[in-house]
Each structure stands twice: as structure tokens, then as C-alpha cells.
Amino acid sequence: MTIGVVTGMVAEAKCLGAASPEATVRVTGADADRARAVAAELCAGGVEALVSFGLAGGLDPRLEPGDLVIADTVIGADGTRHDTDTRWRQDLAAAAKANVPFVVGPIAGSDSALLTPAAKTARYDRDGAVAVDMESHIVAAAAAENGLPFLVVRAIADPAGRAIPATALAGLGADGRTRPLAVLRALLARPSDLSALLGLARDSRRGIRTLRRIAPALA
């Protein structure tokens, strides 16, 4: 089966390595319009399944950085719901048991990052989703439109109680690569963000380690 994998960042895509040689991996730079174009291109190119893969923000306060989320449902900002493929999800959950802490539950999709604990709490209260990311709802919609099975595999980077500092937004380029010099320039203007930025970087590394550990199971 040929698989199209959508990620927001190059660092997430690198976690897949050679684990899934049948996969075509595309990076969107955490841009909603780019993600829609990428998903459409993958479907037009003949992939037989889609995967949303990468980091996510925690909405359920019980989730910690590095926890794996295998979504059973994706909830769009407008409340639209799409279910992931049951058999594929169950197989991945069985593989994850021996590797990483994980939960199976709904994940929310958003065209923009939820930067504050208040914003995360509001989405959690509204939808009951355990996590949020910026690609899964787009992948889900493309899969539904094209009649394809899809899967969502996400690792928590920023937990529900953590705010994302404004300087972090400068750190991702349109190509999905990190831009450390841009972050340094942003820090010069907002040096008070340093502690929060270091915390986010630490927690993101935990999420990346989880993605590396689960990636072979996608094959």
C-alpha cells in the first residue's frame, strides 16, 4: 500500500527515516493552505492511504510531553468529525504497547496554533479532544473526499498548561525547517520568552523521541 504522510516540520519527517519505504512524506511548514495543497497532490498522485504524523499540543491536562496520541476521530474547527481507520489504528496501538505511553482518543484540528492554556482549555471543553495539531483535520478531509483510509499519529510537545511563547513562531520556516537565527532575533526583542522557549524545546525533543520510537510500526 502506498502511503502519503503529511507533517508540519522537517524534524518530524526525519523521524520516519527508512521505516516506511512505500511512504511519500511531505512537509507543510505548519501552513494550512500548504497542507491542503499537499494533501490534494498526494491524493491526485495515487496514494492509497494518508497519515498525519508529528507533534501536537496537549488539551487533556493529564497528557505529558512525549505521550503518544493515536487518534480515533479528528474534529475540525467547525465541528466536522472524521474517524480514522479502525484496523490500522488498532494495529498501531498494539505495536505501541511495548514502546511508548499512548492514548487513543479524539484529536482537534486547527488552522492556527493554540498559544495559551486558556485557548487549549476552551477547545478541550468544547470538543473533548485530547490534543490539537494543524494538519490532521486537513488530512482527514482529504481522505474522506477521496475515499481513503487515514491515520493520525501525534506526540505531545506542549502540554495543556504550557503557553507557546511568541518567539517560537519565528522558529519555523515555510519549508518546515527550524530557523535558529530568527529565534535569536526575536529573543532580542522579547528576552523574557527565554525560559518558556527552553521549556518548549525540551518538551518538543521528548515528543520527537516518541515519534522516532513509533515510526517503524507504521510500516
C-alpha positions as CSV (number, residue, x, y, z in Angstrom):
1,M,0.0,0.0,0.0
2,T,1.4,3.4,-1.0
3,I,1.0,5.9,1.9
4,G,1.1,9.7,1.9
5,V,2.4,11.2,5.1
6,V,1.8,14.8,6.0
7,T,4.0,16.6,8.6
8,G,4.4,20.2,9.6
9,M,8.2,20.1,10.2
10,V,11.3,18.6,8.7
11,A,12.3,17.3,12.1
12,E,9.1,15.3,12.3
13,A,9.6,13.9,8.8
14,K,13.1,12.8,9.7
15,C,11.7,10.6,12.4
16,L,10.3,8.3,9.7
17,G,13.7,7.6,8.3
18,A,13.5,4.4,6.1
19,A,10.9,2.8,8.3
20,S,8.2,3.0,5.6
21,P,9.8,2.8,2.1
22,E,6.3,2.8,0.5
23,A,5.5,6.2,2.0
24,T,5.7,9.6,0.3
25,V,6.4,12.2,3.0
26,R,5.6,15.8,2.5
27,V,6.3,18.8,4.8
28,T,3.9,21.7,5.0
29,G,5.7,24.3,7.2
30,A,2.7,24.3,9.6
31,D,0.7,26.3,7.0
32,A,-2.9,25.3,6.5
33,D,-3.1,26.3,2.8
34,R,0.1,24.5,2.1
35,A,-1.2,21.4,3.9
36,R,-4.4,21.4,1.8
37,A,-2.4,21.6,-1.4
38,V,-0.1,18.9,-0.3
39,A,-2.9,16.6,0.7
40,A,-4.6,17.2,-2.6
41,E,-1.4,16.5,-4.5
42,L,-0.8,13.2,-2.7
43,C,-4.4,12.0,-3.5
44,A,-4.0,13.1,-7.1
45,G,-0.7,11.2,-7.2
46,G,-2.4,7.9,-6.4
47,V,-1.6,7.2,-2.7
48,E,-3.8,4.6,-1.2
49,A,-3.8,5.9,2.4
50,L,-2.9,9.1,4.3
51,V,-1.2,9.7,7.6
52,S,-0.9,12.8,9.7
53,F,2.3,12.5,11.7
54,G,4.2,14.8,14.1
55,L,3.9,16.8,17.2
56,A,0.8,18.1,18.9
57,G,-0.3,20.3,21.7
58,G,-1.9,18.8,24.7
59,L,-5.6,19.6,25.5
60,D,-6.2,16.9,28.1
61,P,-4.3,18.1,31.2
62,R,-3.4,14.5,32.0
63,L,-1.2,14.2,29.0
64,E,2.6,14.9,29.4
65,P,5.3,15.8,26.9
66,G,6.3,12.7,24.9
67,D,2.9,10.9,25.3
68,L,1.7,9.4,22.1
69,V,-1.8,10.1,20.7
70,I,-3.3,7.7,18.2
71,A,-6.5,9.5,17.2
72,D,-9.8,7.6,16.7
73,T,-11.5,10.8,15.5
74,V,-10.4,14.1,14.1
75,I,-12.6,17.2,14.9
76,G,-12.3,20.2,12.7
77,A,-12.7,23.8,14.0
78,D,-16.2,23.8,12.6
79,G,-17.1,20.6,14.5
80,T,-16.8,18.3,11.5
81,R,-15.7,14.8,12.6
82,H,-13.9,12.1,10.6
83,D,-13.0,8.7,12.0
84,T,-9.6,7.1,11.4
85,D,-9.2,3.6,10.0
86,T,-10.2,1.2,12.8
87,R,-8.0,-1.8,11.9
88,W,-4.9,0.4,11.1
89,R,-5.4,2.2,14.4
90,Q,-5.7,-1.0,16.4
91,D,-2.6,-2.5,14.8
92,L,-0.6,0.6,15.7
93,A,-1.9,0.7,19.2
94,A,-0.9,-3.0,19.7
95,A,2.6,-2.1,18.4
96,A,2.9,0.9,20.7
97,K,2.1,-1.0,23.9
98,A,5.7,-2.3,24.1
99,N,7.3,1.0,23.1
100,V,5.7,4.2,24.4
101,P,2.9,5.5,26.6
102,F,-0.1,6.3,24.5
103,V,-3.7,7.2,24.4
104,V,-6.4,6.6,21.8
105,G,-8.9,9.4,21.6
106,P,-10.1,12.3,19.5
107,I,-7.8,15.0,18.2
108,A,-8.7,18.5,17.3
109,G,-7.5,20.3,14.1
110,S,-6.8,24.0,13.9
111,D,-5.6,26.3,11.1
112,S,-3.6,28.2,13.7
113,A,-1.6,27.3,16.8
114,L,-3.3,27.5,20.2
115,L,-0.8,29.6,22.1
116,T,-2.2,29.9,25.6
117,P,-3.5,27.5,28.2
118,A,-6.9,29.3,28.1
119,A,-7.2,28.7,24.3
120,K,-6.4,25.0,24.9
121,T,-8.9,24.7,27.7
122,A,-11.6,26.3,25.6
123,R,-11.1,23.8,22.8
124,Y,-10.9,20.9,25.3
125,D,-14.2,22.0,26.9
126,R,-15.9,22.4,23.5
127,D,-14.8,19.2,21.8
128,G,-13.3,16.8,24.4
129,A,-10.3,16.3,22.2
130,V,-7.1,15.2,23.9
131,A,-4.7,17.1,21.7
132,V,-4.6,19.6,18.8
133,D,-2.4,20.0,15.7
134,M,-2.5,21.9,12.4
135,E,-2.6,19.1,9.8
136,S,-4.8,16.3,10.9
137,H,-8.1,17.9,10.1
138,I,-6.9,18.7,6.6
139,V,-5.6,15.1,6.1
140,A,-8.9,13.8,7.4
141,A,-10.9,15.9,5.0
142,A,-8.8,14.9,2.0
143,A,-9.1,11.2,3.0
144,A,-12.9,11.5,3.2
145,E,-13.2,13.3,-0.1
146,N,-11.1,10.6,-1.8
147,G,-12.4,7.6,0.0
148,L,-9.0,6.7,1.5
149,P,-8.2,5.2,4.9
150,F,-6.2,7.5,7.2
151,L,-4.3,7.5,10.4
152,V,-3.2,10.2,12.9
153,V,0.0,9.6,14.9
154,R,1.0,12.5,17.2
155,A,3.3,13.0,20.2
156,I,2.7,15.7,22.8
157,A,5.1,18.6,22.7
158,D,3.5,21.4,24.6
159,P,1.1,20.2,27.4
160,A,-2.2,21.8,28.2
161,G,-0.8,24.1,30.8
162,R,2.1,25.4,28.8
163,A,1.9,28.6,26.8
164,I,3.8,28.8,23.5
165,P,6.0,31.9,23.5
166,A,5.6,34.3,20.6
167,T,9.3,33.9,19.8
168,A,8.7,30.2,19.0
169,L,6.6,31.2,16.0
170,A,9.6,32.8,14.4
171,G,11.5,29.5,14.5
172,L,9.8,27.6,11.7
173,G,10.3,28.5,8.1
174,A,7.8,28.0,5.2
175,D,9.9,24.9,4.2
176,G,9.3,23.3,7.6
177,R,12.9,23.8,8.8
178,T,13.9,25.5,12.0
179,R,15.4,29.0,11.9
180,P,17.6,29.5,14.9
181,L,18.8,32.9,13.8
182,A,15.3,34.1,13.5
183,V,14.6,32.9,17.0
184,L,17.6,34.7,18.4
185,R,16.5,38.0,16.7
186,A,13.0,37.5,18.2
187,L,14.6,36.9,21.7
188,L,16.4,40.2,21.5
189,A,13.1,41.9,21.3
190,R,11.4,39.6,23.9
191,P,14.2,38.3,26.2
192,S,11.5,37.3,28.8
193,D,10.5,34.5,26.5
194,L,13.8,32.6,27.0
195,S,12.7,30.4,29.9
196,A,9.4,29.4,28.1
197,L,11.3,28.8,24.9
198,L,13.8,26.5,26.5
199,G,11.0,24.6,28.1
200,L,9.1,24.2,24.8
201,A,12.4,23.0,23.1
202,R,12.9,20.4,25.9
203,D,9.4,19.1,25.6
204,S,9.5,19.0,21.9
205,R,12.6,16.8,22.0
206,R,10.6,14.4,24.1
207,G,7.9,14.3,21.5
208,I,10.4,13.8,18.7
209,R,11.9,10.8,20.6
210,T,8.5,9.3,20.8
211,L,7.9,9.7,17.1
212,R,11.2,8.0,16.3
213,R,10.2,5.1,18.5
214,I,6.8,4.6,16.9
215,A,7.8,5.2,13.3
216,P,8.8,1.6,12.5
217,A,5.3,0.5,13.4
218,L,3.9,2.5,10.5
219,A,5.5,0.0,8.1
